[in-house]
Structures are given as structure tokens and as C-alpha cells.
Amino acid sequence: MALTKDYVDLRAQWNYWLKSEMGWLDVPIFNTTSNHNTYDLESERIYREVFPNTPQNGPPGQEGLSYYVHQGDLLLVCINTSFSGLGGDGHVESEWLERVLSSHVDVAYKLVAGHFPIHAVNGYGRYPHWRVVPQEGEPFWKVLVRHGVLTYLCSHIIAFDVQVHEGVLQITSGGAGTVYGPGGFMPGRTEYLHAVQVAIDPVGLRYQVLDTDGRSREWLAWPLSVPPSDRWKTIVKEEAPDVFRDGWDGETIKGCDRLSMWRFSGVLQDSGIGGTAQTLLCGWDDCETASTIWIGFEDCPPRLTVRLLPEPGGDGQVWTGPTFKPGAFFDFQLALHGGMDPGGVLWRLSDNGAWSSLISSCPRGTEELRWPPLWTMACGPSGLSDQPFLGHDLKLAWMAQALPKVQ
């Protein structure tokens, strides 16, 4: 637990953890600092004593707290998100990280690990309490993108979460040893104790999330492998309902084994329309009180918005994306990935563009979503008068594929 001013007790906790909890381990372990174990100057000093073999190659003042390890094709950079010299919890530096990644540009696989998430997890966006402050997190993330880092590994939030921003994964694994009752720590979702097993090779990154019974609960293979969008099925407004109804049998068709992708293009209306919602695609079930899948624009300027019904009989949830210019041509792709929970609502500009997760406070994604039997294009469930698309030349292409389980 740490977080104590009784430093004799803090040393005793470290001693117990190293000799009892981790005494069985006979392979190297690379630790990161956290708000629990490096929370003031004295706890930082004790941390350095506890781990004397930590590489002393961190930024000035953070030797033994931040560091990097280069072994063969792998570069692991462990950064400190609680350094007292930067303001404590939720702060991070980027200049040293930039230098380290620049000096290892030819390394095939680059991982960066820290404690605090950069991007909010399940709506936990208050900073510096739950994530790195944005004015430091945003340039930090740009460094990761610029140098082709595979993933940022983090913790702090008692949950498992994955999302992607500008092509870089943020994998949050905070459920390895804390139990907060039957509902879990994250509201609206039952979390579970887990460990994440990751494999990296020229194909990409794959992981599976194992619970304490050894069951694989979640998994992902990244990057996505999909055919070029010019091979997707082109949809016209008149046939949209029949095309998307394919496979509906009246029973629950869960999204956990499914990747659905759409390419939308057209021209937005050239005028201010307030916050009028404009539908690109809508799927629903008459038994539900909200649309199962609604994709369109809201607000002014028009913002890409996705509304989902993550589980039958539940409440609708909202994901928001980028804004688009009124009167301009747009062309983008949207994906619903059943294996990425809330981070699996993704968008990119083109086949060669980088994927990014839309923003939501919902703790669920499409893993329990029931594929709807009824569909409309360019208008909502009630027909042409219901949230119509106000631009012109709307075009739509679609593809779906099964997601093989990672083992």
C-alpha cells in the first residue's frame, strides 16, 4: 500500500513484497514508479535503495526512477509519472524521452511504460488525480507517435482498458491485486483480477488478458489486418436495410467476435445549423428505447458522433470524434472492434491513416452489443424527417470480418 510517512514501515513493506510476494520469480523484472511507492523525496530515496540495480540512465534528478533498457530488437523505456521535482502525481517530462527514442531509431520494437494513463480511461479524466495533465501528456504522446512506439503501458485505474491514439496503443492494466467489492472499482462494470500476456514479432502485437482462473477474457491482435476500402461492398440508400440485416436471426449476436468497418464520404451542408444531429447510418431494434448503432454528425462545427446501445435493455452511450468543416468534402473510415471494449470505436482518414479511438466515458464497447435488424441510411428510425443528413453526395462502403481469438 505504501503512501505512509512511517518510512520504517515502508521499508518493511518493500522487504515483504520482494522476499515473499515476488520471491518465487527468477527472471528480471523491470519496475515503474507510482503514486503509491514514490510519493515524496524520502520514498524516492528508499525506492532507489530497494532497486539498486536499476539502470542509472534517466533524466537529471530521476536516475533510478526513470530509465531505459535496450536488449536486441527491444527498447523498453520506463518513465516516472510522479516525480517530486516536476510537481508529483500526474506529471511527466518529454525531452529525455525524445533523446532516448532518437538514439534508438533503428530498434524494431519500442515500448514505453509508466504508471498514470495519458488518455482518460472510462471517463476518469480528472487530472492530475487520474491521468497525466494534458499540457504535458499531449507533447509526450506526440513523441511516442513520432518515433513509432508500439504501445504505452500504464496502470493506476483499477481496470483493464485498451485504446489507440494516432496509431499508438495505450494499454492500461490496473487489476493485478486490488479488489473493491462485487461491482469492481469502475462503476457500471465488473472488473476482475488479471495479468496481461503480450507477444511481439514482425506480424505485430498480440495480447490476452488472463483472470485468476487462467481464462482468457479479452484479447487483441494489432495492427488491424483488413482489405483495402476499394474492395468493400458499396451500399446505396435503398439497399442498406437488407445488407446490414444479413445474419440477423432474432437472437443476440454479440460483437465480441466481430469487426465492422464503414467508409463514409460526402459533402456537408455549407451553413451553420446549430447543434442539429445528422444521420449517416442508423441501426435499431423496435424492442429497444434507443438506437443500437447511430453514426452521424452533431454540434457546430459538425463533430463525428457515435451512439451505441452496449447491451440489450441498457442505456445509450456516446462516443465523440473529430470535427469537420461545413460545406467541405469528407471521407473517413469508422470501425467497431468487438475486442477493444470502449476503445474499439475507431476512426481514421484513409487506408494508410492511423487509427484513433473516439472518446467516451462508457466502460463498455460492442462486446455485448446485439446486431440490430432494422437499418436506415441518411436518416434516423422514423424516416426522412428524423435527423436527416443535410449535405449531399453521401456514399457508404462496408465490410465485416470475424476476429480470431488470440492465444
Secondary structure, 3 states (H helix, E strand, C coil): CCCCCCHHHHHHHHHHHHHHHCCCCCCCCCCCCCCCCCCCHHHHHHHHHHCCCCCCCCCCCCECCEEEEEECCEEEEECCCCCHHHCCCCCCCCHHHHHHHHCCCCCCEEEEECCCCCCCECCECCCCCCCCCHHHHHHHHHHHHHCCCCEEEECCCCCEEEEEECCEEEEEECCCCCCCCCCCCCCCCCCCCEEEEEEEECCEEEEEEEECCCCEEEEEEECCCCCCHHHCEEECHHHHHHHHCCCCCCCCCCHHHEEEEEEEEEECCCCCCCCCCEEEEEEECCCCCCCCEEEEEECCCCEEEEEECCCCCCCCEEEEEEECCCCCEEEEEEEEECCCHHHHEEEECCCCCCCEECECCCCCCCCCCCCCCEEEECCECCECCCCCCCCEEEEEEEEEEECCCCC
